[in-house]
Structures are given as structure tokens and as C-alpha cells.
Amino acid sequence: MSEESKEDKKRGAAGGSFEQGMRSALEKAPGLAAPGWLTMQSAMAGGAAGGAAAASWRWVIGPAAGAALIGGALWFSQPDAEAPVENDPVGQELSSNAVEDSPETGWFEGLVDAEDEDNESADLGDAEAEAPSIEANHSADDVATTAPEILEEKQAPVEVDAVDVPEDWAELPAEKAAAFGAEIDAACVGTEIGFRMANPMNDVRVLWNFGDGQFSSETGPQHVFNAPGTYDITLSITRISDGLIRTRTIENLVTIHPNPQADFTWDVPTIAAERPVVRMRNRSRDATSATWIVDGESTVAGESAAFSLDRVGEHVVQLVASSPHGCQSVMSHAIEVGNRFGIGGSGRFSPNGDGIYDRFIPRGLMQLELPYVFRVENQAGNIVFETTVPKAWDGTLPGGGKAAPGQTFKWSVVVQGKDGPAYFSDAVIVE
């Protein structure tokens, strides 16, 4: 035995601290995917610094199978040969039987009897050091969500009474000692998902690692994933009486599907119309279906839609875009439809050269910075004047003639906004 090993043995016999044992084990564990001592120490201590330090680490030792005895606490690794979550009877029972199990044990019934002969515990040894505090600095309430308004109602969590730590807990396989599951195994970004221990116990502290840099120390936390992906979930349980830590990771336990990105624009008529027909153009991404809602009343399903907007004012149009997985997002725009009052159009026009109402242009266009098209048409629908700059119509007709008193001309203005056009239309009678 080396001098260094003898010295370690002496320290252990003398009741060395948890921190000393953990530091020593980490320094002697080459190739294990465990964090360095300072990172581990900070994360186990909890608080804001601990949560940030632990954000990029998985508490199960990674590529190597087996277990490591660190300062009187057993840190388990997952064997490479472990079946994925879809073949894991424990994980499947938790995620699929959430509603069908009896009310006494909820969706954990039968889990305690799960056996896995290939994952027997290593010898724990003596654990004389007091367990460190495992606290998390994040909870579901701290996460800003962007879930759409249209979501299914969440299932109420199942309440399970805590039990005392079983006497044989140290010898149980990790799959049984730290058994847990999720209420659902697939959801959309922004959906709150519940996680539960199969057997909540007294005299323990818990630490959940959701695989997205967020942690929780609650027995049955609710968590929101804000990015799509497949997440490995880890539960670490520390027995307060002796500091023994049992850890289990279920790989690919939760799949988060992306929300579609709802977006649309619209086209308005290029000529004057008392009841303009506005045609919607769907520009959503990652969506397979669309539903249009106008002013909270009219609803049309389909990739495209057209609405006759006869009321003057703003019309609120919403697009609900749905993905193949049922995820949804909503985009809303206000479409303005106006007459001469909305853009300052004059009701009088007399191009007779007397200097009074000789020219016609809606006053709102004189200082407008957005692109626009101003058109004037005769009764037959032919355009007699058109401009995209603040230029007034003086009554001149194509061919050199002049608008005669008593004639009625229709006009329209299409203003191109950032999201889509606004439309104004009216008529003027030559005096």
C-alpha cells in the first residue's frame, strides 16, 4: 500500500469530513465524468452560486459503470448497457399509468417491487460524516414561460405520504432506491411537467437535475422546459442521518416538442371598394394546420382565408398555428380599414382654377413616412390618377380633359405598414 493510501486510511479511521473524502475520491477518479471538487462543493452547498456551478454537470458518474465511494457517500453511475427509457419498465410504468393506478398509491403502484439484478449496490462502508445540504436555486416558478394561450389543462399531481427510509435502502439497486417518474413523457415548449418520487421518504434531502441547467430540491417539483429536445432526468437522494447518497438517471425521459411559429401578412384591394376583401397569407413555420379568427367571432380553418371587412376601424385577426405534435402558437395583427375621415380626405373638390378646393389629396399623406399608393378611379373603374409621393390630383384626366362638375370619382389609399397594409377608400363629387 502506498504512503498516500495509508494516509487516506488514517484520515478515514479518524472520522474525516465529508468534504475531505469527496475531494480525495474526485482526485483519484480519472476518466469519470464527474465535476471537479470546487464545482461539486458549490453545487452541493446550494444557493445561487451552487445552482450555476452545477448547471452543466450530471450527478451520475458518466461513461464508467459501477459506483464510487466518496466521503462516506455512494455515487452511482449508469451502466452503458442500460436499456433506454422506452425499454425501462420502471420509467414506463410511471409515465403511462398516471391515471389508471389506485388512489392510494397513484401512479407509483407496483414500482417498489421492481427488480434489476444487473445494478446491485456496491459495499457502502462506514459513513460517519454528516450529510451536506443539497439545495436547489431554481424552481418552476422562476422560469419565464412562453406557452400559448391554447393548452390542455394540467393533470393534478398525485399526493403520496412520505415513509421512513427502509432499512435495506443502502443495498437496493438505484432503480428501486431512487425510483421516480414524470407525469407525461412528451410535451410542448412551455408546458409544466410534474415529477414525483415513487416513495417519498422522511429524513432525506433530494436534488433533481432536469438536464436543462435547472434544479429543484422539492419532493415533487413542477418544471417548465423552455427549449425543445430530449432530456435526461436525475434524482439524487441524501439520507440525513449518515450522508448516504443514492442517485438515479433516466435517459431520454422527457421529450419536448418545439412550438410552431405563427406568422402571417395580408393583401388588400388595389382599387376602391366599399367592402374591401382582405386576403390572409400564412407565413407560419413548423405548422401543419391553421385557424383564423377575426374580431373574436368569425373562424375559418385553412392555410389561406379571405374576409370582407365592411366595418370602418381596426379589425383584430388571429392565426392559431398547430404543429404535427399538437403544439400551438398564436399571432395577432390589427388591420385598419378606413374612409376619408381616417386619413384626412376632403369631401369637396372643384378644380375650376379659383384657388378653392382646386386640388385633391388626403391630408394624412402629406407627412406620412410609410410607403403608400394613392389612386383615383372613374365610375367605370379605370384609374385616372395614381401617385406614391405627396402629389395632389388637379382634376386632369387621361387624354388631357378635366373632371366635370357632378362627376363622382372613387379613390383609395394603401399604406404599407411593418406587418401589413392599411386600407382607406371613399368617393368625392366634383363641384
C-alpha positions as CSV (number, residue, x, y, z in Angstrom):
1,M,0.0,0.0,0.0
2,S,1.3,3.4,-1.0
3,E,2.1,6.1,1.6
4,E,-0.7,8.2,0.2
5,S,-3.2,5.3,0.6
6,K,-2.1,4.8,4.2
7,E,-2.6,8.4,4.9
8,D,-6.1,8.3,3.4
9,K,-6.9,5.3,5.6
10,K,-5.7,7.1,8.7
11,R,-7.9,10.1,7.8
12,G,-10.9,7.8,7.2
13,A,-10.4,6.0,10.5
14,A,-10.2,9.3,12.3
15,G,-13.6,10.2,11.0
16,G,-12.5,12.5,8.2
17,S,-15.0,15.0,6.9
18,F,-17.4,14.5,4.0
19,E,-15.6,17.3,2.1
20,Q,-12.1,15.6,2.6
21,G,-13.4,12.3,1.4
22,M,-15.2,13.7,-1.6
23,R,-12.1,15.7,-2.6
24,S,-9.9,12.7,-2.3
25,A,-12.2,10.5,-4.3
26,L,-12.6,13.0,-7.1
27,E,-8.8,13.4,-7.3
28,K,-8.4,9.7,-7.7
29,A,-11.2,9.1,-10.2
30,P,-9.6,9.7,-13.6
31,G,-11.8,9.3,-16.6
32,L,-15.1,9.6,-14.7
33,A,-17.5,12.2,-15.9
34,A,-17.8,13.9,-12.5
35,P,-17.2,17.6,-11.8
36,G,-14.2,18.9,-10.1
37,W,-14.1,19.4,-6.3
38,L,-14.9,23.1,-6.3
39,T,-17.8,22.7,-8.7
40,M,-19.2,19.7,-6.7
41,Q,-18.7,21.5,-3.4
42,S,-20.5,24.6,-4.6
43,A,-23.4,22.7,-6.1
44,M,-23.9,20.5,-3.0
45,A,-23.9,23.6,-0.8
46,G,-26.9,25.0,-2.8
47,G,-27.7,28.7,-3.3
48,A,-27.4,30.8,-6.4
49,A,-23.7,30.0,-6.9
50,G,-24.3,26.3,-6.4
51,G,-27.0,26.1,-9.0
52,A,-25.0,27.9,-11.5
53,A,-21.9,25.8,-10.9
54,A,-24.0,22.6,-11.2
55,A,-25.8,23.7,-14.4
56,S,-23.5,21.8,-16.8
57,W,-22.9,18.6,-14.7
58,R,-24.9,15.4,-14.4
59,W,-24.6,14.0,-10.9
60,V,-24.3,10.4,-12.1
61,I,-20.8,9.5,-13.0
62,G,-20.8,9.2,-16.7
63,P,-19.0,6.8,-19.0
64,A,-17.8,4.3,-16.4
65,A,-20.2,1.8,-14.9
66,G,-20.4,1.0,-11.2
67,A,-20.1,3.2,-8.1
68,A,-17.7,5.4,-6.3
69,L,-17.5,5.8,-2.5
70,I,-16.9,9.5,-1.9
71,G,-16.5,10.7,1.7
72,G,-18.9,8.0,3.0
73,A,-21.5,8.7,0.2
74,L,-22.1,6.3,-2.7
75,W,-22.2,8.0,-6.1
76,F,-23.7,5.6,-8.7
77,S,-23.0,5.6,-12.4
78,Q,-25.4,4.2,-15.0
79,P,-24.0,1.2,-16.9
80,D,-23.5,1.7,-20.7
81,A,-25.6,-1.4,-21.3
82,E,-28.7,0.0,-19.6
83,A,-31.8,-0.1,-21.8
84,P,-33.2,3.3,-23.0
85,V,-36.2,4.7,-21.2
86,E,-38.6,3.2,-23.6
87,N,-37.5,-0.3,-22.5
88,D,-37.3,0.7,-18.8
89,P,-40.3,-1.0,-17.1
90,V,-39.9,1.4,-14.1
91,G,-39.9,4.6,-16.2
92,Q,-42.7,3.3,-18.5
93,E,-44.9,2.4,-15.5
94,L,-44.5,5.8,-14.1
95,S,-45.3,7.7,-17.3
96,S,-48.1,5.5,-18.7
97,N,-50.1,4.7,-15.6
98,A,-50.6,8.2,-14.2
99,V,-54.3,7.9,-14.3
100,E,-55.1,4.2,-14.1
101,D,-53.4,3.3,-10.8
102,S,-55.3,3.2,-7.5
103,P,-55.8,6.4,-5.5
104,E,-53.8,5.2,-2.5
105,T,-50.5,5.0,-4.3
106,G,-51.4,6.9,-7.5
107,W,-49.1,6.1,-10.5
108,F,-46.4,4.6,-8.3
109,E,-48.2,1.4,-7.5
110,G,-46.1,-1.7,-8.2
111,L,-42.9,0.3,-8.5
112,V,-41.4,-0.7,-5.2
113,D,-41.3,-4.3,-6.3
114,A,-39.3,-3.5,-9.4
115,E,-36.1,-5.6,-9.6
116,D,-32.9,-5.2,-11.6
117,E,-30.3,-7.8,-10.8
118,D,-27.7,-6.1,-13.0
119,N,-27.5,-3.0,-10.9
120,E,-26.7,-4.3,-7.4
121,S,-25.2,-1.7,-5.0
122,A,-21.5,-1.7,-4.0
123,D,-20.4,-2.0,-0.4
124,L,-21.2,1.3,1.3
125,G,-18.7,1.2,4.1
126,D,-19.0,3.4,7.2
127,A,-20.4,6.9,6.7
128,E,-19.6,8.9,9.8
129,A,-19.7,12.4,8.2
130,E,-22.8,14.5,8.4
131,A,-24.6,14.8,5.1
132,P,-24.2,18.1,3.3
133,S,-27.2,20.2,2.5
134,I,-28.5,19.7,-1.0
135,E,-30.5,22.7,-2.0
136,A,-31.5,24.0,-5.4
137,N,-31.7,27.6,-6.5
138,H,-34.3,27.1,-9.2
139,S,-37.9,26.2,-9.2
140,A,-40.6,26.0,-11.8
141,D,-41.9,29.4,-10.6
142,D,-38.6,31.0,-11.5
143,V,-38.9,30.0,-15.2
144,A,-40.4,32.5,-17.6
145,T,-42.8,30.6,-19.8
146,T,-43.9,31.4,-23.3
147,A,-46.7,28.8,-23.5
148,P,-49.6,29.8,-25.9
149,E,-53.0,30.5,-24.6
150,I,-54.4,27.3,-26.1
151,L,-53.1,24.5,-23.9
152,E,-54.6,21.4,-22.4
153,E,-55.4,21.6,-18.7
154,K,-52.7,20.2,-16.5
155,Q,-53.3,17.0,-14.6
156,A,-53.5,17.4,-10.8
157,P,-50.4,15.9,-9.1
158,V,-50.9,12.8,-7.0
159,E,-50.2,13.2,-3.3
160,V,-48.2,10.4,-1.7
161,D,-47.4,10.2,2.0
162,A,-43.7,10.1,2.9
163,V,-42.4,6.9,4.6
164,D,-39.4,6.2,6.7
165,V,-36.2,5.2,4.9
166,P,-36.2,1.4,4.5
167,E,-33.6,-0.5,6.5
168,D,-32.3,-2.2,3.3
169,W,-32.2,1.1,1.3
170,A,-28.4,1.1,1.1
171,E,-28.4,-2.3,-0.6
172,L,-31.3,-1.7,-3.0
173,P,-30.5,-1.1,-6.7
174,A,-30.5,2.5,-7.7
175,E,-33.6,1.9,-9.9
176,K,-35.5,1.0,-6.7
177,A,-33.9,3.1,-4.1
178,A,-34.2,6.3,-6.1
179,A,-37.2,5.5,-8.2
180,F,-39.1,8.3,-9.8
181,G,-41.1,9.3,-12.9
182,A,-42.8,12.1,-14.8
183,E,-46.5,12.8,-15.2
184,I,-46.0,12.9,-19.0
185,D,-43.1,11.9,-21.2
186,A,-43.8,14.3,-24.1
187,A,-45.0,17.9,-24.2
188,C,-44.6,21.2,-25.9
189,V,-42.2,24.0,-25.0
190,G,-43.6,26.0,-22.1
191,T,-45.7,23.1,-20.7
192,E,-45.4,22.5,-17.0
193,I,-44.5,18.9,-16.2
194,G,-44.7,17.2,-12.8
195,F,-42.0,14.9,-11.4
196,R,-42.6,12.6,-8.4
197,M,-40.5,10.2,-6.3
198,A,-42.1,6.8,-6.2
199,N,-41.5,6.6,-2.5
200,P,-41.2,10.0,-0.8
201,M,-39.2,9.4,2.4
202,N,-38.6,11.1,5.7
203,D,-35.1,12.0,6.9
204,V,-33.8,12.7,3.4
205,R,-32.9,15.6,1.1
206,V,-33.4,15.5,-2.6
207,L,-31.9,17.2,-5.7
208,W,-33.5,17.0,-9.1
209,N,-31.4,17.7,-12.2
210,F,-33.7,18.4,-15.1
211,G,-30.9,18.3,-17.7
212,D,-31.5,21.9,-18.9
213,G,-29.4,23.6,-16.3
214,Q,-32.3,23.8,-13.8
215,F,-32.5,22.1,-10.4
216,S,-35.1,21.6,-7.6
217,S,-35.0,20.4,-4.0
218,E,-38.7,19.7,-3.8
219,T,-40.0,16.2,-3.4
220,G,-42.5,16.6,-6.2
221,P,-41.4,19.5,-8.4
222,Q,-43.2,21.1,-11.4
223,H,-40.8,22.1,-14.1
224,V,-41.1,24.0,-17.4
225,F,-38.7,23.3,-20.3
226,N,-38.1,26.3,-22.4
227,A,-36.3,24.7,-25.3
228,P,-37.1,21.6,-27.4
229,G,-35.1,18.4,-27.0
230,T,-34.9,15.1,-25.2
231,Y,-33.9,15.4,-21.6
232,D,-32.2,13.0,-19.1
233,I,-33.6,13.5,-15.6
234,T,-31.5,12.7,-12.5
235,L,-32.7,12.3,-8.9
236,S,-30.2,12.3,-6.0
237,I,-31.4,11.4,-2.5
238,T,-29.3,12.0,0.6
239,R,-30.0,10.3,3.9
240,I,-29.6,13.0,6.5
241,S,-28.6,10.6,9.3
242,D,-25.4,9.4,7.7
243,G,-24.9,11.3,4.4
244,L,-25.5,8.3,2.1
245,I,-26.4,9.5,-1.4
246,R,-28.3,7.4,-3.9
247,T,-28.6,8.7,-7.4
248,R,-30.5,7.5,-10.5
249,T,-30.7,9.0,-14.0
250,I,-33.4,8.0,-16.6
251,E,-32.1,8.9,-20.0
252,N,-34.5,10.4,-22.6
253,L,-37.3,10.5,-20.0
254,V,-38.9,13.7,-21.4
255,T,-39.2,14.8,-25.0
256,I,-40.1,18.5,-25.5
257,H,-41.5,19.4,-29.0
258,P,-41.0,22.8,-30.5
259,N,-43.9,25.2,-30.8
260,P,-44.7,26.3,-34.3
261,Q,-44.0,30.0,-35.2
262,A,-47.3,31.5,-36.2
263,D,-47.0,34.4,-38.6
264,F,-49.0,36.0,-41.4
265,T,-49.5,39.0,-43.5
266,W,-52.3,40.1,-45.8
267,D,-53.3,41.7,-49.1
268,V,-55.9,44.5,-49.6
269,P,-57.6,45.5,-52.8
270,T,-55.6,47.7,-55.2
271,I,-58.8,49.5,-56.2
272,A,-61.5,51.4,-54.3
273,A,-64.1,49.2,-52.6
274,E,-66.9,49.9,-50.0
275,R,-66.4,46.4,-48.6
276,P,-62.8,45.5,-49.1
277,V,-61.9,41.8,-49.2
278,V,-58.7,41.2,-47.3
279,R,-56.8,38.0,-48.1
280,M,-54.6,36.4,-45.5
281,R,-51.2,35.0,-46.3
282,N,-49.9,32.3,-43.9
283,R,-46.2,32.6,-43.2
284,S,-46.0,30.2,-40.2
285,R,-43.1,27.8,-39.7
286,D,-43.2,24.3,-38.4
287,A,-47.0,24.2,-38.6
288,T,-49.3,21.8,-40.4
289,S,-52.7,23.5,-39.8
290,A,-54.0,27.0,-39.3
291,T,-57.2,28.5,-37.9
292,W,-58.1,32.2,-38.5
293,I,-60.2,34.2,-36.0
294,V,-61.5,37.7,-36.9
295,D,-62.7,40.1,-34.2
296,G,-63.1,37.2,-31.9
297,E,-66.0,35.9,-33.8
298,S,-65.5,34.6,-37.4
299,T,-63.4,31.4,-37.5
300,V,-62.0,29.8,-40.7
301,A,-59.7,26.8,-40.9
302,G,-57.2,26.5,-43.7
303,E,-53.9,27.7,-45.0
304,S,-55.5,30.8,-46.5
305,A,-58.6,32.8,-45.9
306,A,-60.4,35.9,-47.2
307,F,-62.6,38.2,-45.1
308,S,-64.9,41.0,-46.2
309,L,-64.3,43.8,-43.8
310,D,-67.1,46.3,-44.1
311,R,-66.8,48.0,-40.7
312,V,-64.6,51.1,-40.5
313,G,-61.9,50.8,-37.9
314,E,-59.3,48.2,-36.8
315,H,-60.1,44.5,-37.2
316,V,-58.1,42.1,-35.0
317,V,-57.1,39.0,-36.9
318,Q,-55.6,36.0,-35.1
319,L,-53.8,33.0,-36.6
320,V,-53.6,29.8,-34.5
321,A,-50.9,27.6,-36.0
322,S,-50.6,23.9,-34.9
323,S,-47.7,21.5,-35.3
324,P,-47.8,17.8,-36.0
325,H,-47.4,17.1,-32.3
326,G,-50.3,19.4,-31.3
327,C,-48.2,22.3,-30.2
328,Q,-49.7,25.7,-30.9
329,S,-48.8,29.3,-31.1
330,V,-50.9,32.4,-31.9
331,M,-50.1,35.5,-33.9
332,S,-52.4,38.6,-33.8
333,H,-52.5,41.7,-36.1
334,A,-54.7,44.7,-36.3
335,I,-55.9,45.5,-39.8
336,E,-57.1,49.1,-40.3
337,V,-59.9,49.7,-42.8
338,G,-60.9,53.4,-43.0
339,N,-62.7,56.0,-45.1
340,R,-61.9,59.6,-45.7
341,F,-62.1,60.5,-42.0
342,G,-59.4,58.1,-41.1
343,I,-56.8,59.7,-43.4
344,G,-58.0,63.3,-43.7
345,G,-59.7,63.1,-47.1
346,S,-61.7,66.2,-48.2
347,G,-65.3,65.9,-49.1
348,R,-65.2,68.8,-51.6
349,F,-63.3,69.1,-54.9
350,S,-63.8,71.9,-57.5
351,P,-60.9,72.0,-60.0
352,N,-62.0,75.3,-61.7
353,G,-59.0,77.4,-61.0
354,D,-60.5,79.7,-58.4
355,G,-58.0,78.6,-55.8
356,I,-60.6,76.9,-53.6
357,Y,-60.5,73.1,-53.4
358,D,-58.7,73.0,-56.8
359,R,-56.6,70.0,-55.7
360,F,-57.5,66.8,-54.1
361,I,-55.3,64.7,-51.8
362,P,-55.9,63.2,-48.3
363,R,-54.1,65.4,-45.8
364,G,-52.7,62.5,-43.9
365,L,-50.4,61.6,-46.8
366,M,-48.6,65.0,-46.7
367,Q,-46.4,64.0,-43.8
368,L,-46.7,60.2,-43.9
369,E,-43.3,58.4,-43.8
370,L,-44.5,55.0,-44.7
371,P,-44.8,53.8,-48.3
372,Y,-48.2,54.3,-49.9
373,V,-50.2,54.3,-53.1
374,F,-52.9,56.9,-53.8
375,R,-55.3,56.1,-56.7
376,V,-58.3,57.9,-58.2
377,E,-60.8,56.0,-60.4
378,N,-63.8,56.9,-62.6
379,Q,-67.1,55.2,-62.4
380,A,-66.1,52.6,-64.8
381,G,-63.2,51.5,-62.5
382,N,-60.4,53.0,-64.7
383,I,-57.5,54.7,-62.9
384,V,-57.3,58.3,-63.8
385,F,-54.6,59.3,-61.3
386,E,-52.0,57.5,-59.3
387,T,-49.1,58.6,-57.1
388,T,-46.7,57.3,-54.4
389,V,-45.5,60.7,-53.4
390,P,-47.4,63.6,-51.8
391,K,-48.8,64.9,-55.1
392,A,-52.4,66.2,-55.3
393,W,-54.8,65.5,-58.2
394,D,-55.8,68.6,-60.0
395,G,-58.7,67.0,-61.9
396,T,-56.8,66.3,-65.1
397,L,-58.0,63.2,-66.9
398,P,-56.0,60.8,-69.2
399,G,-56.0,62.4,-72.6
400,G,-55.9,66.0,-71.3
401,G,-59.6,66.6,-70.3
402,K,-60.8,67.9,-66.9
403,A,-63.2,66.4,-64.4
404,A,-66.6,68.0,-64.9
405,P,-68.9,69.2,-62.1
406,G,-71.3,66.5,-60.9
407,Q,-69.0,63.6,-61.7
408,T,-68.2,61.1,-58.9
409,F,-64.7,59.6,-58.5
410,K,-63.7,56.8,-56.2
411,W,-60.3,56.8,-54.5
412,S,-58.2,54.5,-52.3
413,V,-55.0,54.7,-50.3
414,V,-53.0,51.6,-49.4
415,V,-50.4,52.3,-46.7
416,Q,-47.7,49.6,-46.3
417,G,-47.0,49.1,-42.6
418,K,-44.4,46.9,-41.0
419,D,-46.6,43.8,-40.7
420,G,-49.1,44.5,-43.5
421,P,-51.1,47.2,-45.3
422,A,-53.8,49.5,-44.1
423,Y,-56.6,50.4,-46.5
424,F,-58.7,53.6,-46.9
425,S,-61.3,54.2,-49.5
426,D,-64.1,56.8,-50.2
427,A,-65.6,58.8,-53.0
428,V,-65.6,62.5,-54.0
429,I,-68.1,64.5,-56.1
430,V,-66.7,67.3,-58.3
431,E,-68.4,70.6,-57.6
